């Protein structure tokens, strides 16, 4: 078996790879895959055939099965009362044949494909096909990005994720992110904005006929109350709060006051407004990921939405704001392009997790980037000037 794999591997290298700049031929690639799977089947069949080819054995009849297989609870050789005891599990045959299918799929997807296409981003392994990393992205996308970076030995080369059958390119290196921003022709943001601007189930042109006025209930439903969700415990002299929620509240409060002033709080209470902004910040990746229709909520739940995005675009054009934004963290490849030594193909979505990943980069915050140091820039102000994003 090892000799067969070695010979076939050598033959594949000499047949398919004609040069570093030439892509493998699709027919030869398929032929190699079929041949490899056929070899695996030939190697596995002699081992699994005693379990699959079950037949009735009369009492005292000689059998060629090994003693280790004869002791299997599925097989019975000396039971006069049930001469067909060996056939009672025939309905399990198809399921036994499917036992090797996940292994073969994993071998093909995460071993053979990267070997055949070394210039394409490697895919982060997952357990359930089609769903891929859906559950991890739904709970904590930042953790998925960090797991992928560490899985590929922290090289920060672009890799890919699968979510509901869609492939996403993940770029975490600062140099690669700069290369993405410098190539707006092949890595277009307009396609991402157009997809985000279009409500699920409607076309971009059709959205102009389904415009909804801003709802006056938005202001009436906001109650002036303080949720204090960050409070963990309290005594008569001190309070224990969540550092995560307290930092989020403080940053959003400062940014909101800096951009809008006090007038914004005449519309909504600060605590309620910050709670909404916090929830949006945690789930904003779903907007760029663009859930397929099967994962979206029903349109009847959004009948009281405020404005369609195209109306906002028209207002920006009337105000003279015609340049598209270039600071969003997602792009859509419109042509084959190389980023970080990997070939990105059209039809996928490119994500740049700018919120957390750059702060774990030793090139940005030094060799101890993974360690929490609240005095990092207080004690060394030169480091704060040198490590700017």
RATAKA-V587798 format. One record per residue. N is the residue number from 0. RES is the residue in one letter. D_CENTER is the distance of its C-alpha to the mean C-alpha in Angstrom with 1 decimal. Layout:
N/RES/D_CENTER  N/RES/D_CENTER
//
This chain:
0/X/36.1  1/X/35.2  2/X/37.7  3/X/36.3  4/X/32.8  5/X/34.2  6/X/36.4  7/X/33.8  8/X/31.4  9/X/34.2  10/X/35.0  11/X/31.4  12/X/31.4  13/X/34.8  14/X/34.2  15/X/30.7  16/X/30.4  17/X/33.2  18/X/32.1  19/X/29.3  20/X/29.0  21/X/29.1  22/X/26.2  23/X/26.8  24/X/28.6  25/X/26.7  26/X/29.7  27/X/30.3  28/X/26.7  29/X/26.9  30/X/30.3  31/X/29.1  32/X/26.4  33/X/28.9  34/X/31.5  35/X/29.2  36/X/28.3  37/X/32.0  38/X/33.0  39/X/30.7  40/X/32.3  41/X/35.8  42/X/35.1  43/X/33.6  44/X/36.2  45/X/39.3  46/X/37.6  47/X/36.3  48/X/39.2  49/X/41.4  50/X/38.9  51/X/38.2  52/X/41.8  53/X/43.4  54/X/47.1  55/X/50.0  56/X/52.2  57/X/55.7  58/X/57.1  59/X/58.4  60/X/56.8  61/X/55.7  62/X/52.1  63/X/50.3  64/X/47.2  65/X/46.7  66/X/47.8  67/X/44.3  68/X/43.1  69/X/46.3  70/X/45.5  71/X/42.2  72/X/42.4  73/X/41.4  74/X/44.6  75/X/48.2  76/X/51.1  77/X/54.2  78/X/54.1  79/X/57.2  80/X/56.2  81/X/53.0  82/X/53.5  83/X/50.2  84/X/48.1  85/X/46.1  86/X/45.0  87/X/43.9  88/X/40.3  89/X/40.0  90/X/37.5  91/X/35.0  92/X/35.3  93/X/32.4  94/X/30.1  95/X/31.3  96/X/30.6  97/X/26.9  98/X/26.6  99/X/25.8  100/X/23.4  101/X/20.2  102/X/21.5  103/X/22.2  104/X/18.8  105/X/17.2  106/X/19.9  107/X/19.4  108/X/15.7  109/X/15.3  110/X/19.0  111/X/20.9  112/X/18.4  113/X/17.8  114/X/21.6  115/X/22.5  116/X/20.3  117/X/20.3  118/X/19.8  119/X/16.4  120/X/13.2  121/X/12.5  122/X/9.6  123/X/8.4  124/X/10.4  125/X/9.7  126/X/12.7  127/X/12.7  128/X/12.5  129/X/11.2  130/X/9.5  131/X/7.2  132/X/5.0  133/X/6.6  134/X/9.1  135/X/7.7  136/X/6.0  137/X/9.4  138/X/11.4  139/X/10.5  140/X/7.6  141/X/10.1  142/X/10.5  143/X/7.1  144/X/7.9  145/X/11.4  146/X/10.8  147/X/9.3  148/X/12.3  149/X/14.7  150/X/13.8  151/X/14.9  152/X/18.0  153/X/17.3  154/X/18.2  155/X/15.8  156/X/15.5  157/X/12.6  158/X/9.9  159/X/7.2  160/X/3.9  161/X/5.1  162/X/5.2  163/X/9.0  164/X/10.1  165/X/8.7  166/X/7.6  167/X/6.4  168/X/8.5  169/X/8.3  170/X/12.0  171/X/13.6  172/X/17.2  173/X/19.7  174/X/21.6  175/X/18.7  176/X/17.9  177/X/21.7  178/X/21.7  179/X/19.1  180/X/21.4  181/X/24.4  182/X/23.5  183/X/23.2  184/X/24.7  185/X/22.1  186/X/19.1  187/X/20.2  188/X/19.4  189/X/21.8  190/X/19.6  191/X/16.9  192/X/19.8  193/X/21.4  194/X/18.4  195/X/18.1  196/X/21.9  197/X/22.2  198/X/22.2  199/X/20.4  200/X/23.1  201/X/25.3  202/X/25.9  203/X/26.2  204/X/30.0  205/X/30.4  206/X/29.0  207/X/32.3  208/X/34.3  209/X/32.3  210/X/32.7  211/X/33.1  212/X/35.3  213/X/34.1  214/X/34.8  215/X/37.6  216/X/36.4  217/X/33.6  218/X/36.2  219/X/38.3  220/X/35.6  221/X/34.7  222/X/36.9  223/X/38.2  224/X/37.1  225/X/35.5  226/X/32.8  227/X/32.7  228/X/29.5  229/X/29.2  230/X/32.5  231/X/32.3  232/X/36.0  233/X/39.3  234/X/42.8  235/X/45.9  236/X/45.4  237/X/41.6  238/X/38.1  239/X/34.9  240/X/31.8  241/X/28.1  242/X/27.5  243/X/23.9  244/X/25.2  245/X/28.4  246/X/26.7  247/X/24.5  248/X/27.7  249/X/29.8  250/X/27.5  251/X/27.0  252/X/30.8  253/X/31.8  254/X/29.6  255/X/30.8  256/X/34.4  257/X/34.1  258/X/32.8  259/X/34.6  260/X/37.5  261/X/39.0  262/X/39.2  263/X/35.6  264/X/36.7  265/X/39.4  266/X/36.8  267/X/34.9  268/X/35.4  269/X/33.5  270/X/32.0  271/X/30.7  272/X/29.4  273/X/27.6  274/X/26.1  275/X/24.7  276/X/23.4  277/X/21.8  278/X/20.0  279/X/18.9  280/X/17.7  281/X/15.5  282/X/14.0  283/X/14.3  284/X/10.6  285/X/10.9  286/X/13.6  287/X/11.9  288/X/8.9  289/X/12.0  290/X/11.8  291/X/13.9  292/X/17.4  293/X/17.1  294/X/14.7  295/X/17.0  296/X/20.2  297/X/23.5  298/X/25.3  299/X/28.3  300/X/26.5  301/X/26.3  302/X/29.8  303/X/30.9  304/X/28.3  305/X/30.0  306/X/29.5  307/X/27.4  308/X/25.7  309/X/28.1  310/X/31.0  311/X/29.7  312/X/29.3  313/X/32.9  314/X/34.1  315/X/32.5  316/X/34.3  317/X/37.5  318/X/37.2  319/X/36.8  320/X/33.2  321/X/32.2  322/X/29.9  323/X/26.2  324/X/24.1  325/X/22.5  326/X/20.9  327/X/17.7  328/X/14.5  329/X/13.2  330/X/15.0  331/X/15.5  332/X/17.1  333/X/20.4  334/X/21.7  335/X/20.9  336/X/20.6  337/X/20.4  338/X/18.5  339/X/18.9  340/X/20.5  341/X/17.7  342/X/18.3  343/X/15.9  344/X/16.7  345/X/17.3  346/X/15.5  347/X/12.0  348/X/10.6  349/X/10.8  350/X/9.5  351/X/11.9  352/X/11.5  353/X/15.3  354/X/16.0  355/X/15.8  356/X/14.8  357/X/18.1  358/X/20.1  359/X/19.1  360/X/20.3  361/X/23.9  362/X/24.9  363/X/24.6  364/X/25.9  365/X/27.6  366/X/27.3  367/X/27.0  368/X/23.9  369/X/22.4  370/X/25.6  371/X/26.2  372/X/29.4  373/X/30.7  374/X/33.6  375/X/31.8  376/X/33.0  377/X/36.0  378/X/37.8  379/X/36.9  380/X/36.9  381/X/36.9  382/X/33.4  383/X/32.2  384/X/33.7  385/X/32.4  386/X/28.7  387/X/27.9  388/X/24.5
//
